Amino acid sequence: MTDSVVGSEVGVSTIDGGPDLVQLLTPAGERVEHPEYSHYVADLQPEDLRALYRDLVLVRRVDAEATALQRQGELGIWASLLGQEAAQVGSGRAMAPQDYAFPTYREHGVAWCRGVDPLNLLGLFRGVNHGGWDPNEKNFHLYTIVIGAQTLHATGYAMGIQRDHAVGTGEPGRDAAVIAYFGDGATSQGDVNEAFVFAAVQNAPVVFFCQNNQWAISEPSERQTRIPLYKRAAGFGFPGVRVDGNDVLAVYAVTKAALDNARNGNGPTFVEAFTYRMGAHTTSDDPTRYRVSAEVEVWKERDPISRLRAHLVANGMADEDFFNALDAESDELAAHVRQGCLDLPDPKPLDMFEHVYVDEHPLVAQERAEFAEYLESFADAGHEGGH
């Protein structure tokens, strides 16, 4: 296969990533090196590989439980990451503690890597909080629903730390980089292209991490661009690289190199993680209406978890005791997620006025008072025998 449609029986954008795809672990679990990109190295110990595998398995389990909870009416909606676990875990684990991430609404795996409790994510989609975590504590911004808007936020933040933290000094804990997550469809948004311009001319320490999952809801990649997405970066004046987004080792290596490059004062990088959205865009979407099952079957053979497991087993890095213990941990996490979601308290009506602005805002205060008076009218009616 090449950078083209596989055939009429598949009929959409199932492609292999082309000759520039950076891959360190084949779908069969074999370690390889790209002849032109040997500088991308995932020098990880067996315990590190087992930790990555654990991340992948637990992140997928959280996603599965959240999808089930939505189907049971416990969440309003859910954006599944099924199939994209390696892209998120690999990049999330490549971040240094001082780095800062700006996600979309699907980066549950990155949130996991940054220490965000999955129940905070479920609370957002249940409608009982606005995310619930402290972005400054986790160095992980709140989810952004507006497509592509977070790339401008990330670029502005990167320009800020560039000035505040003297990026490029090499001082431990002082240099920092920013990573902005978005999908292939977002590359068609003006905000994203404007962020590219600002980042390039300001030499901002930001990594633009695009998860190309082949579908912008129902729009395939070939209807969004005439060239591979990573090649767009050259037009803005910074490097772009395409990595196998289902290969957690390659994603880790490429992202780490891009973040190191940014921290060293060398400006932005565009990383295109070439992956696939195995499920629906969200739980309100039906992908069978616009893509065929043959394409999904092709990508099942590239599953990120299966390939790392094959590598661990083939090289004697994990035994059945490890996998059995992880299965038990996964079940415990699932129970925690299910019960924890049901136990999330409903917010009080007036809570919607909190945290809108850092300081008290006259208009918000007025609206809060008016709404409080409105709520009190129901209590008065009930006291008088009304309904």
N, C-alpha and C positions, 0 to 999 in steps of 0.2 A: 504493500500500500504506500501511497505517496500523499502529498498535500492536495488531495482531490477526493471527490466522492468515490467510495469504494465500488459501488455499482448500483444498478437500478433496483435490485432486490433489497438493498439497504436504503438507498435513496436519499440519504441526508449526509451529515458531516462526520462520519466515522473515518478518521484518518490516524496515521501513526505518529504524527509529530514532525516528520521530515528528518533530514540528515543532521540538523543542528540540535536535535533534542539531546539534552544532557540526561544521561541515565547511568546509575551506578548499580542498580539491582533490577534484573530482568523480571518479567512476570513469572518465570519459573523459579525465581529466588537465587539466581546466579550473579555473583559480583562481576562487574565489568567496568571498563574505563572507556570514555570517549576519546578517540585519538587526538582530537583538537582541544579537548577541555580537561586534560589530565590534572590541571591545577585545582579542580573541584574535588576535594578530598573529604570524606567523612571518616576521620580517624577516631573511631569509636570502639570502646571495649565491649566484650560480651554483655556485661551488666548494663551498659548504655543501650545496646540493641534490645535487650529484654525490657528495659524501661520504656523505650519507644513503642514496642509491641503492646505493652500494657496500656499506654496512652491510647493507641489506636482502638483497642478492644473496648475500653471503658467509654471512650467518646462515642463509639458507635452504639453502645448499649444505652447511653443517655438519650441519644437521638431516637432510637427505637421506642423507648419508653415514652418520650415526649409525643411522638407520632401517635402511639396508642392512646395516650391521654386525650389528645385532641379528638380522635375518633370517638371517644367516650364522652365528649362534651365538656371536658375539664379545662381545655385550652381553647381560646378563640381561633387560633391559627398557629401553625408551626412551619418553619422553613428548614427542611431537612438538609443535612450535609452528607447523606449517604453516598459513598464513593469518593468523597473529597477529604477523607480523614488524613491521608498522608500529606496533602498540600498544607493543611492547617497545623497538624502536629509538627511536621518537619520544620516549617517556618517559625512556629511558636517557640519551639525548643532552641532555635538558632538565635533567639533574641537574648541580649544581655539584660540583667536586672534593670539597668537605667534606661533601656530603650522603651519607646512608647508606641502603642498600636492603636490605630483607628480602624475599627471594623465596620462591616455593613450590618446585616441582620442574620447572617448565616454562620458567623465565625465562632460556633460553639466549641470547636476544637482548640482554637487560639485562646478563648476564654478559659478553658480547662488548663491550658499551659500557664496562664497568668494567675492561676489560683482563684478564679471566680467560682463560687458555689453554683452548681447547675440549677439549684432551686431559684437563684436570682434570675436566671434566664427564663425559667418557667413562669415566674411571677410576672415578668414583662408580657409574655404571650397569654397569660391568664387574665391580665388586665388589673392586677392588684398592686403593681408598683411600676416605676419607670426604669427598672433595671436593678436597682437595689445595691449595687456595689460602688465603692469609692474609686473613681478613675485615677485619682492621684496616688492611692495606695497600691493599686494593681498595675499602674501604668498601662491601663487598658480602657480606652474611652467607651462611653455608652454606645449602644447600637445606633446606627444611622439608617433610617428607612428611606430617605430621599436618595435616589440613585446617584451615586458619584459625588455627593456633597462633601463626604468625609475626606476626599483627596485634597480639597482646598483647605480644610481644617488641618490636615496633616502637614501640608506644605507650610502653612502659616506657623504651626507649632515648631516645625523643623527650623524655620528661619529664626524663630525666637530662641531656641536653644543654641543655635549657631552663634548668636550674639551673647547670650547669657553664660554659656558654658565653654566658650572657646573651643569649639570642635576642631579636632586635629592636633591638639596639644599632646595627646598620648597619655595624659594623666589618668590613672586608674579611677574608675567610678565617676569621672567628670565628663569625658567624651560620651555622647549619646547619639543615637540615631532614631529615626521614626520609620514606621512601616504602615502603609495604607493599603487596606484590602478592598478589592472590588471585583466584579465579574466582567465577563467579556462584553455583555451588553452595555455596561457603564462606559466603555471606551468610546461609545458614540455620543456621550453626553458632553456638553460644552464645559461643564465644571471640571471634568477630568483633563481635558485638553488645556484648559487655562492653568490648572495645577501643574501640568508638565512644563508650560512656558515659564511660570514663576520659579519652579524648582530648578530649571536649567539655568536661567539667567542669574539666579541668586546662588547657584551651586549649593543648594540646600541639602542637608544630610537626611534624605528621605528615600526609602525603597518603595516603589509602586509594585504591589504584589497582586497580579491579576489571576484569579482562578478562572481559567477558560474551561468551563464545563460544557461547552459546545452549544448551549442553548440559552438565549436571553428570553426566558419564559418559553414562548413557542417559536421564536425566531432563530434559525440556525446560523452558525458562524459565517457561512458563505454569503449570507445576506447582510452581514454587518461590515465586512472588510474584504478587500481584494488581495491583501497580502497578510502573512502571518502577523499577529498582533505585536510580537516582540520586536519586529522590524520597524514599527512606527517610532520607536524611541529615537532612532537615528535622525529622524527629521526634526526632533526637538533638541538634539545635541548631547544626548547621553546614551550609554550602552543599554542594550536589551538582550535578554537571554531567555530561551525556552527550555524548561525543565520538565521531565516526566513527573507530572503532579500526582501520580499514583505510586511513586518511588520515594518513600520517606527519607532515605539516605541522600538521594540526589537533591531533594528539596532542602534538606538541612544544609548540605554543603553549599549550594548556590545562594541560599538566603544569607547564610553566615558570611560568605564572601562579600555579598552586596552590602550588608550592614557594616562589616569591617571597613569597606571602601568608603562608606558614608561617614563613619566616625573619624576616619583619617583625613577628612576634608576634601574628598574627591568627588563629592556631589551625588546626584541621584542615579539610580539604576531601575530599569523596568524588568521585572521578573514575570514571565508568563508561565504559570503552572498548568501544563496541558493535562487536563483531567476530564471527568465526566460526571454529570449529575444523574445518579442511578435512579433517583426517585422523582417525584413531582417538584415543580418550582416551589410551591407551598402546598399545604394540605387542601387548599381550595382549587387546585389545578388538576387536570386530567391529562397526563402526557400521552396517553394512547390516542388522543385525537390528532396529534401532530407528529409523532415519531413512531417508527416501526420496531417491533420486538427484536428483529434481527440485529439492529444496532446495539441494543441493550445487551444482547447475548455476547457480542464481540467484546464489550467493555467488562463484562463479568469475568472474562479470562485475565483481566489486568488488575484484579482486585488488590488494593494496597495491603490488606491484612494477610491475605493468603500468601503473597509473595514473600513477606517478611517472615512468616511462620515457616515457609519452606526453607528459607535461608538458615534460620535458627536450627531447625531439625537436621538439615543436611550437614551442618558444621558442628553438631554436637553442643550447641550453645544453650539448649533448653530441652528439658525432658517432660514426661507426662505429669510429673508432680507439679512442675511449674504451670503447665496449662490447666491442670485441674484446680490448682489454688486460684488461678486467675478467673476461672469460670465461677468459682464460689464468691470471689470478690465482686465479680460482675453482677451476680444475683443479689448480693447485699446492697450494692449501689442502686440497682433497679428498685428494690423495695424502699430504699431511702427516698428515691426520687418520687415514686408513686405516692407514698404516704405523706411525704413532705409537701407535695403539691396540693393534696387534699386538705392539709392542715394550714395552708397559707391563709392568713386572716384577710377578710375583705377590708378595703380601706374605708375610712369614714368619708362622707361626701365632701367635707371641707378640705380634706387632704389634697384635693386637686390644685389648690391654690398655693401649696407649699413648694418651695424650691424652684419657682418659676424664674425668679431673679435672686441674685445674691443678697441684695439689700431690699428693704421694703419699697414697694412700688405703689404710688397713690391709686392708680387705676385698678390694680389687682386687689388692693385693700378695699376699695369701694365695691368691687364685684363680690369679694368674699362676704362683706357685710350684707349686701343685698341678697345673696344666696342663703346666708344664715337666717335672715328674716323670713325668706320664703319657706325654708325648712321648718322654722318655728310655727308657721301658720298651720301646718298639718298637726302639730302637737296641740295647738290651741283648739283646732276643730275637733280633735279626738276628745279633749277634755270636756267640750261642750256637747259631746254626743254625736258630732258630725263624723264624716268619713273622709 
